[in-house]
Amino acid sequence: METSVQSPSLATGLICSRCKQSYDIHQLQTFSPCCNKPFLVEYDLSAAPEKEELKNRRQDMWRYQEFLPVFDPENIVTLGEGYTPTRFFETYENVKLYLKDESYNPSGSFKARGIGMAVSKAKEFGITHCIVPTAGNAGGALAVFCAKAGIKATVVMPSHTPAIFVQECELHGAEVVLIDGLISDCAKKVAEIKQQTGAYDISTLKEPYRIEGKKTMGYEIAEQFDWQLPEVIVYPTGGGTGLIGIWKAFLEMQEMGWINCALPRMVAVQSEACQPVVKAHAVFTGQKNTYDLPAASVANGLAVPFPFGVDLMMEVLTVSNGTAVAVSEEDIINTTKKAAREKGVLLAPEGAAVWKAARNLVETGWIKENEKVLILNTGTGYKYLDNIIARSNS
Ligand SMILES: *Cc1c(COP(=O)(O)O)cnc(C)c1O
């Protein structure tokens, strides 16, 4: 496939995120064969438009189409994902917290951005069957985008995932496979099914495109803060595409001269039940490490025991002078309820973990007075209600 002259995309190639070797973006790729690491998409940013041109564009993530790797706009599979609201949330001890609310996305989570991107690329490559291991939201997003695209979807989930995640996938026509275990066990099943069927595996960072969709959060954050980024961004981290993607957007905008401010300190938030990123960061910064057996979390999206992109996450946390912190399961549940009662917002438990972590970091002084902080709620709380209520009463 050749890039047509009219293609809006400025994507030029793929590189291995470790050794930077180049690969052909017009070939279907998974992850780098040289280093067994995620790919990153590269762009010719010298041809980028002025940021003022964004003003009258469509209000979804495809407003940034130059920086997304779909070459023929006909292949875009969209349900209106992205361009979610950011608003003032609260002042906590002289720190202003802002909330970017990703629950407004189709299928109720920010997974719509990455999966919408990946399914569009699947369409561009003529793929007819996609498969994903998921803690819940990626499966829901795959089901809706594949329904729109007319592509078969197979979703492999832990059997402890709340029933609604299974029901939504089935309602949208996806095939659901349940596995006793965590998402890492689901990944093994995906490998098996892939062998038998040839389905395209869109596991986190094992294909190059989801991160590009997630990246649009970074562009929106810059636009919504009028190109003056907040000092701190607190983000609920599982596989890490959001953290890595937001940072990639900042670097691209810096290169284009769209932003000139200091970049935010990035904070990865996890659950104490499963915190490989917090542990890896502790080792990385020379602190002691203890290994706990990872367990399930009420914040499904955070329970990724062996994230494939851990090196890239460490890079973001280090370069940005950020940190990684964990919140207890009890605090996640209580904070979900607190947000519902006191703020009128039904956060996903992942979002509640972030709010709690942000307050903790204010209390310890890591976030300083008068700093501007952005917290992200990555999904709707509605899908988790059964779990929240069940665990509140026990
Ligand atoms: C998947 C998921 C996460 C983790 O996302 P990554 O960007 O892959 O780290 C956080 N919150 C929710 C609601 C999710 O579904």
The ligand as a Gaussian input file, in Angstrom:
#p B3LYP/6-31G(d) Opt

LIG

0 1
 C       -7.052000      -0.076000      30.734000
 C       -7.424000       0.897000      31.767000
 C       -6.432000       1.615000      32.478000
 C       -4.963000       1.425000      32.258000
 O       -4.613000       1.935000      31.019000
 P       -3.173000       1.959000      30.362000
 O       -3.129000       3.242000      29.614000
 O       -3.080000       0.799000      29.457000
 O       -2.144000       1.918000      31.436000
 C       -6.872000       2.564000      33.379000
 N       -8.194000       2.797000      33.615000
 C       -9.159000       2.122000      32.959000
 C      -10.594000       2.421000      33.264000
 C       -8.808000       1.142000      32.008000
 O       -9.766000       0.498000      31.361000

